[in-house]
């Protein structure tokens, strides 16, 4: 009996570096995958390849927990890297005048 071919339906993607994207797909065998896709320039064309080692997420509730974990990480990062704001001005962004 032949193995059933696993198929992936892309749900979303985002650029994570100049050459890589994160791709979230639904898996035909259940759950989701979060994979990295790299763009490889070849002369005048551009090829895209998925890297090994995709993150497999069991189901919808686990995907929600993963999304929540990312939100928490962003909030903690933002809190740890806040700059002092005074009078609505982020002073680190003000250029010195000479």
Phi and psi in radians as a Rosetta constraint file:
Dihedral C 1 N 2 CA 2 C 2 CIRCULARHARMONIC -1.220 0.35
Dihedral N 2 CA 2 C 2 N 3 CIRCULARHARMONIC 2.588 0.35
Dihedral C 2 N 3 CA 3 C 3 CIRCULARHARMONIC -1.201 0.35
Dihedral N 3 CA 3 C 3 N 4 CIRCULARHARMONIC 2.464 0.35
Dihedral C 3 N 4 CA 4 C 4 CIRCULARHARMONIC -1.234 0.35
Dihedral N 4 CA 4 C 4 N 5 CIRCULARHARMONIC 2.276 0.35
Dihedral C 4 N 5 CA 5 C 5 CIRCULARHARMONIC -1.234 0.35
Dihedral N 5 CA 5 C 5 N 6 CIRCULARHARMONIC 2.270 0.35
Dihedral C 5 N 6 CA 6 C 6 CIRCULARHARMONIC -1.424 0.35
Dihedral N 6 CA 6 C 6 N 7 CIRCULARHARMONIC 2.287 0.35
Dihedral C 6 N 7 CA 7 C 7 CIRCULARHARMONIC -2.088 0.35
Dihedral N 7 CA 7 C 7 N 8 CIRCULARHARMONIC 2.590 0.35
Dihedral C 7 N 8 CA 8 C 8 CIRCULARHARMONIC -2.121 0.35
Dihedral N 8 CA 8 C 8 N 9 CIRCULARHARMONIC 2.340 0.35
Dihedral C 8 N 9 CA 9 C 9 CIRCULARHARMONIC -1.946 0.35
Dihedral N 9 CA 9 C 9 N 10 CIRCULARHARMONIC 1.987 0.35
Dihedral C 9 N 10 CA 10 C 10 CIRCULARHARMONIC -1.128 0.35
Dihedral N 10 CA 10 C 10 N 11 CIRCULARHARMONIC 2.284 0.35
Dihedral C 10 N 11 CA 11 C 11 CIRCULARHARMONIC -1.823 0.35
Dihedral N 11 CA 11 C 11 N 12 CIRCULARHARMONIC -0.691 0.35
Dihedral C 11 N 12 CA 12 C 12 CIRCULARHARMONIC -2.817 0.35
Dihedral N 12 CA 12 C 12 N 13 CIRCULARHARMONIC 2.882 0.35
Dihedral C 12 N 13 CA 13 C 13 CIRCULARHARMONIC -2.671 0.35
Dihedral N 13 CA 13 C 13 N 14 CIRCULARHARMONIC 2.727 0.35
Dihedral C 13 N 14 CA 14 C 14 CIRCULARHARMONIC -2.616 0.35
Dihedral N 14 CA 14 C 14 N 15 CIRCULARHARMONIC 2.621 0.35
Dihedral C 14 N 15 CA 15 C 15 CIRCULARHARMONIC -1.313 0.35
Dihedral N 15 CA 15 C 15 N 16 CIRCULARHARMONIC 2.267 0.35
Dihedral C 15 N 16 CA 16 C 16 CIRCULARHARMONIC -2.011 0.35
Dihedral N 16 CA 16 C 16 N 17 CIRCULARHARMONIC -0.171 0.35
Dihedral C 16 N 17 CA 17 C 17 CIRCULARHARMONIC -2.835 0.35
Dihedral N 17 CA 17 C 17 N 18 CIRCULARHARMONIC -3.130 0.35
Dihedral C 17 N 18 CA 18 C 18 CIRCULARHARMONIC -1.121 0.35
Dihedral N 18 CA 18 C 18 N 19 CIRCULARHARMONIC -0.425 0.35
Dihedral C 18 N 19 CA 19 C 19 CIRCULARHARMONIC -2.043 0.35
Dihedral N 19 CA 19 C 19 N 20 CIRCULARHARMONIC -0.134 0.35
Dihedral C 19 N 20 CA 20 C 20 CIRCULARHARMONIC -2.165 0.35
Dihedral N 20 CA 20 C 20 N 21 CIRCULARHARMONIC 2.596 0.35
Dihedral C 20 N 21 CA 21 C 21 CIRCULARHARMONIC -2.199 0.35
Dihedral N 21 CA 21 C 21 N 22 CIRCULARHARMONIC 2.614 0.35
Dihedral C 21 N 22 CA 22 C 22 CIRCULARHARMONIC -1.680 0.35
Dihedral N 22 CA 22 C 22 N 23 CIRCULARHARMONIC 2.302 0.35
Dihedral C 22 N 23 CA 23 C 23 CIRCULARHARMONIC -2.157 0.35
Dihedral N 23 CA 23 C 23 N 24 CIRCULARHARMONIC 2.169 0.35
Dihedral C 23 N 24 CA 24 C 24 CIRCULARHARMONIC -1.840 0.35
Dihedral N 24 CA 24 C 24 N 25 CIRCULARHARMONIC 2.178 0.35
Dihedral C 24 N 25 CA 25 C 25 CIRCULARHARMONIC -2.288 0.35
Dihedral N 25 CA 25 C 25 N 26 CIRCULARHARMONIC 2.658 0.35
Dihedral C 25 N 26 CA 26 C 26 CIRCULARHARMONIC -1.532 0.35
Dihedral N 26 CA 26 C 26 N 27 CIRCULARHARMONIC 2.392 0.35
Dihedral C 26 N 27 CA 27 C 27 CIRCULARHARMONIC -1.718 0.35
Dihedral N 27 CA 27 C 27 N 28 CIRCULARHARMONIC 2.390 0.35
Dihedral C 27 N 28 CA 28 C 28 CIRCULARHARMONIC -1.122 0.35
Dihedral N 28 CA 28 C 28 N 29 CIRCULARHARMONIC -0.359 0.35
Dihedral C 28 N 29 CA 29 C 29 CIRCULARHARMONIC -1.604 0.35
Dihedral N 29 CA 29 C 29 N 30 CIRCULARHARMONIC 0.107 0.35
Dihedral C 29 N 30 CA 30 C 30 CIRCULARHARMONIC 1.880 0.35
Dihedral N 30 CA 30 C 30 N 31 CIRCULARHARMONIC 2.637 0.35
Dihedral C 30 N 31 CA 31 C 31 CIRCULARHARMONIC 1.347 0.35
Dihedral N 31 CA 31 C 31 N 32 CIRCULARHARMONIC -2.814 0.35
Dihedral C 31 N 32 CA 32 C 32 CIRCULARHARMONIC -2.381 0.35
Dihedral N 32 CA 32 C 32 N 33 CIRCULARHARMONIC 2.832 0.35
Dihedral C 32 N 33 CA 33 C 33 CIRCULARHARMONIC -2.229 0.35
Dihedral N 33 CA 33 C 33 N 34 CIRCULARHARMONIC 2.545 0.35
Dihedral C 33 N 34 CA 34 C 34 CIRCULARHARMONIC -2.094 0.35
Dihedral N 34 CA 34 C 34 N 35 CIRCULARHARMONIC 1.905 0.35
Dihedral C 34 N 35 CA 35 C 35 CIRCULARHARMONIC -2.091 0.35
Dihedral N 35 CA 35 C 35 N 36 CIRCULARHARMONIC 2.829 0.35
Dihedral C 35 N 36 CA 36 C 36 CIRCULARHARMONIC -1.814 0.35
Dihedral N 36 CA 36 C 36 N 37 CIRCULARHARMONIC 2.346 0.35
Dihedral C 36 N 37 CA 37 C 37 CIRCULARHARMONIC -2.103 0.35
Dihedral N 37 CA 37 C 37 N 38 CIRCULARHARMONIC 2.248 0.35
Dihedral C 37 N 38 CA 38 C 38 CIRCULARHARMONIC -1.911 0.35
Dihedral N 38 CA 38 C 38 N 39 CIRCULARHARMONIC 2.451 0.35
Dihedral C 38 N 39 CA 39 C 39 CIRCULARHARMONIC -1.632 0.35
Dihedral N 39 CA 39 C 39 N 40 CIRCULARHARMONIC 2.243 0.35
Dihedral C 39 N 40 CA 40 C 40 CIRCULARHARMONIC -2.089 0.35
Dihedral N 40 CA 40 C 40 N 41 CIRCULARHARMONIC 1.935 0.35
Dihedral C 40 N 41 CA 41 C 41 CIRCULARHARMONIC -1.265 0.35
Dihedral N 41 CA 41 C 41 N 42 CIRCULARHARMONIC 2.343 0.35
Dihedral C 41 N 42 CA 42 C 42 CIRCULARHARMONIC -2.393 0.35
Dihedral N 42 CA 42 C 42 N 43 CIRCULARHARMONIC 1.763 0.35
Dihedral C 42 N 43 CA 43 C 43 CIRCULARHARMONIC 0.948 0.35
Dihedral N 43 CA 43 C 43 N 44 CIRCULARHARMONIC -1.919 0.35
Dihedral C 43 N 44 CA 44 C 44 CIRCULARHARMONIC -1.775 0.35
Dihedral N 44 CA 44 C 44 N 45 CIRCULARHARMONIC 0.047 0.35
Dihedral C 44 N 45 CA 45 C 45 CIRCULARHARMONIC -2.016 0.35
Dihedral N 45 CA 45 C 45 N 46 CIRCULARHARMONIC 2.939 0.35
Dihedral C 45 N 46 CA 46 C 46 CIRCULARHARMONIC -2.243 0.35
Dihedral N 46 CA 46 C 46 N 47 CIRCULARHARMONIC 2.133 0.35
Dihedral C 46 N 47 CA 47 C 47 CIRCULARHARMONIC -1.842 0.35
Dihedral N 47 CA 47 C 47 N 48 CIRCULARHARMONIC 2.623 0.35
Dihedral C 47 N 48 CA 48 C 48 CIRCULARHARMONIC -2.098 0.35
Dihedral N 48 CA 48 C 48 N 49 CIRCULARHARMONIC 2.349 0.35
Dihedral C 48 N 49 CA 49 C 49 CIRCULARHARMONIC -2.302 0.35
Dihedral N 49 CA 49 C 49 N 50 CIRCULARHARMONIC 2.392 0.35
Dihedral C 49 N 50 CA 50 C 50 CIRCULARHARMONIC -1.471 0.35
Dihedral N 50 CA 50 C 50 N 51 CIRCULARHARMONIC 2.356 0.35
Dihedral C 50 N 51 CA 51 C 51 CIRCULARHARMONIC -1.458 0.35
Dihedral N 51 CA 51 C 51 N 52 CIRCULARHARMONIC 2.639 0.35
Dihedral C 51 N 52 CA 52 C 52 CIRCULARHARMONIC -1.161 0.35
Dihedral N 52 CA 52 C 52 N 53 CIRCULARHARMONIC 2.737 0.35
Dihedral C 52 N 53 CA 53 C 53 CIRCULARHARMONIC 1.576 0.35
Dihedral N 53 CA 53 C 53 N 54 CIRCULARHARMONIC 0.592 0.35
Dihedral C 53 N 54 CA 54 C 54 CIRCULARHARMONIC -1.073 0.35
Dihedral N 54 CA 54 C 54 N 55 CIRCULARHARMONIC 2.643 0.35
Dihedral C 54 N 55 CA 55 C 55 CIRCULARHARMONIC -1.494 0.35
Dihedral N 55 CA 55 C 55 N 56 CIRCULARHARMONIC 2.143 0.35
Dihedral C 55 N 56 CA 56 C 56 CIRCULARHARMONIC -1.722 0.35
Dihedral N 56 CA 56 C 56 N 57 CIRCULARHARMONIC 2.270 0.35
Dihedral C 56 N 57 CA 57 C 57 CIRCULARHARMONIC -2.041 0.35
Dihedral N 57 CA 57 C 57 N 58 CIRCULARHARMONIC 2.195 0.35
Dihedral C 57 N 58 CA 58 C 58 CIRCULARHARMONIC -1.028 0.35
Dihedral N 58 CA 58 C 58 N 59 CIRCULARHARMONIC -0.828 0.35
Dihedral C 58 N 59 CA 59 C 59 CIRCULARHARMONIC -2.791 0.35
Dihedral N 59 CA 59 C 59 N 60 CIRCULARHARMONIC -3.003 0.35
Dihedral C 59 N 60 CA 60 C 60 CIRCULARHARMONIC -1.072 0.35
Dihedral N 60 CA 60 C 60 N 61 CIRCULARHARMONIC -0.769 0.35
Dihedral C 60 N 61 CA 61 C 61 CIRCULARHARMONIC -1.152 0.35
Dihedral N 61 CA 61 C 61 N 62 CIRCULARHARMONIC -0.629 0.35
Dihedral C 61 N 62 CA 62 C 62 CIRCULARHARMONIC -1.224 0.35
Dihedral N 62 CA 62 C 62 N 63 CIRCULARHARMONIC -0.599 0.35
Dihedral C 62 N 63 CA 63 C 63 CIRCULARHARMONIC -1.152 0.35
Dihedral N 63 CA 63 C 63 N 64 CIRCULARHARMONIC -0.697 0.35
Dihedral C 63 N 64 CA 64 C 64 CIRCULARHARMONIC -1.106 0.35
Dihedral N 64 CA 64 C 64 N 65 CIRCULARHARMONIC -0.731 0.35
Dihedral C 64 N 65 CA 65 C 65 CIRCULARHARMONIC -1.096 0.35
Dihedral N 65 CA 65 C 65 N 66 CIRCULARHARMONIC -0.672 0.35
Dihedral C 65 N 66 CA 66 C 66 CIRCULARHARMONIC -1.129 0.35
Dihedral N 66 CA 66 C 66 N 67 CIRCULARHARMONIC -0.776 0.35
Dihedral C 66 N 67 CA 67 C 67 CIRCULARHARMONIC -1.078 0.35
Dihedral N 67 CA 67 C 67 N 68 CIRCULARHARMONIC -0.727 0.35
Dihedral C 67 N 68 CA 68 C 68 CIRCULARHARMONIC -1.084 0.35
Dihedral N 68 CA 68 C 68 N 69 CIRCULARHARMONIC -0.710 0.35
Dihedral C 68 N 69 CA 69 C 69 CIRCULARHARMONIC -1.105 0.35
Dihedral N 69 CA 69 C 69 N 70 CIRCULARHARMONIC -0.666 0.35
Dihedral C 69 N 70 CA 70 C 70 CIRCULARHARMONIC -1.149 0.35
Dihedral N 70 CA 70 C 70 N 71 CIRCULARHARMONIC -0.751 0.35
Dihedral C 70 N 71 CA 71 C 71 CIRCULARHARMONIC -1.039 0.35
Dihedral N 71 CA 71 C 71 N 72 CIRCULARHARMONIC -0.760 0.35
Dihedral C 71 N 72 CA 72 C 72 CIRCULARHARMONIC -1.090 0.35
Dihedral N 72 CA 72 C 72 N 73 CIRCULARHARMONIC -0.771 0.35
Dihedral C 72 N 73 CA 73 C 73 CIRCULARHARMONIC -1.053 0.35
Dihedral N 73 CA 73 C 73 N 74 CIRCULARHARMONIC -0.730 0.35
Dihedral C 73 N 74 CA 74 C 74 CIRCULARHARMONIC -1.125 0.35
Dihedral N 74 CA 74 C 74 N 75 CIRCULARHARMONIC -0.787 0.35
Dihedral C 74 N 75 CA 75 C 75 CIRCULARHARMONIC -1.086 0.35
Dihedral N 75 CA 75 C 75 N 76 CIRCULARHARMONIC -0.750 0.35
Dihedral C 75 N 76 CA 76 C 76 CIRCULARHARMONIC -1.144 0.35
Dihedral N 76 CA 76 C 76 N 77 CIRCULARHARMONIC -0.718 0.35
Dihedral C 76 N 77 CA 77 C 77 CIRCULARHARMONIC -1.079 0.35
Dihedral N 77 CA 77 C 77 N 78 CIRCULARHARMONIC -0.842 0.35
Dihedral C 77 N 78 CA 78 C 78 CIRCULARHARMONIC -1.044 0.35
Dihedral N 78 CA 78 C 78 N 79 CIRCULARHARMONIC -0.735 0.35
Dihedral C 78 N 79 CA 79 C 79 CIRCULARHARMONIC -1.143 0.35
Dihedral N 79 CA 79 C 79 N 80 CIRCULARHARMONIC -0.653 0.35
Dihedral C 79 N 80 CA 80 C 80 CIRCULARHARMONIC -1.334 0.35
Dihedral N 80 CA 80 C 80 N 81 CIRCULARHARMONIC -0.319 0.35
Dihedral C 80 N 81 CA 81 C 81 CIRCULARHARMONIC -2.080 0.35
Dihedral N 81 CA 81 C 81 N 82 CIRCULARHARMONIC 0.389 0.35
Dihedral C 81 N 82 CA 82 C 82 CIRCULARHARMONIC -1.160 0.35
Dihedral N 82 CA 82 C 82 N 83 CIRCULARHARMONIC 2.510 0.35
Dihedral C 82 N 83 CA 83 C 83 CIRCULARHARMONIC -1.810 0.35
Dihedral N 83 CA 83 C 83 N 84 CIRCULARHARMONIC 2.717 0.35
Dihedral C 83 N 84 CA 84 C 84 CIRCULARHARMONIC -1.165 0.35
Dihedral N 84 CA 84 C 84 N 85 CIRCULARHARMONIC 2.266 0.35
Dihedral C 84 N 85 CA 85 C 85 CIRCULARHARMONIC -1.978 0.35
Dihedral N 85 CA 85 C 85 N 86 CIRCULARHARMONIC 2.207 0.35
Dihedral C 85 N 86 CA 86 C 86 CIRCULARHARMONIC -2.342 0.35
Dihedral N 86 CA 86 C 86 N 87 CIRCULARHARMONIC 2.276 0.35
Dihedral C 86 N 87 CA 87 C 87 CIRCULARHARMONIC 1.007 0.35
Dihedral N 87 CA 87 C 87 N 88 CIRCULARHARMONIC 0.532 0.35
Dihedral C 87 N 88 CA 88 C 88 CIRCULARHARMONIC 1.331 0.35
Dihedral N 88 CA 88 C 88 N 89 CIRCULARHARMONIC 0.169 0.35
Dihedral C 88 N 89 CA 89 C 89 CIRCULARHARMONIC -1.969 0.35
Dihedral N 89 CA 89 C 89 N 90 CIRCULARHARMONIC 2.246 0.35
Dihedral C 89 N 90 CA 90 C 90 CIRCULARHARMONIC -1.458 0.35
Dihedral N 90 CA 90 C 90 N 91 CIRCULARHARMONIC 1.814 0.35
Dihedral C 90 N 91 CA 91 C 91 CIRCULARHARMONIC -1.126 0.35
Dihedral N 91 CA 91 C 91 N 92 CIRCULARHARMONIC -0.406 0.35
Dihedral C 91 N 92 CA 92 C 92 CIRCULARHARMONIC -1.211 0.35
Dihedral N 92 CA 92 C 92 N 93 CIRCULARHARMONIC -0.334 0.35
Dihedral C 92 N 93 CA 93 C 93 CIRCULARHARMONIC -1.638 0.35
Dihedral N 93 CA 93 C 93 N 94 CIRCULARHARMONIC -0.070 0.35
Dihedral C 93 N 94 CA 94 C 94 CIRCULARHARMONIC -1.496 0.35
Dihedral N 94 CA 94 C 94 N 95 CIRCULARHARMONIC 2.197 0.35
Dihedral C 94 N 95 CA 95 C 95 CIRCULARHARMONIC -1.379 0.35
Dihedral N 95 CA 95 C 95 N 96 CIRCULARHARMONIC 2.503 0.35
Dihedral C 95 N 96 CA 96 C 96 CIRCULARHARMONIC -1.300 0.35
Dihedral N 96 CA 96 C 96 N 97 CIRCULARHARMONIC 2.387 0.35
Dihedral C 96 N 97 CA 97 C 97 CIRCULARHARMONIC -1.657 0.35
Dihedral N 97 CA 97 C 97 N 98 CIRCULARHARMONIC 2.397 0.35
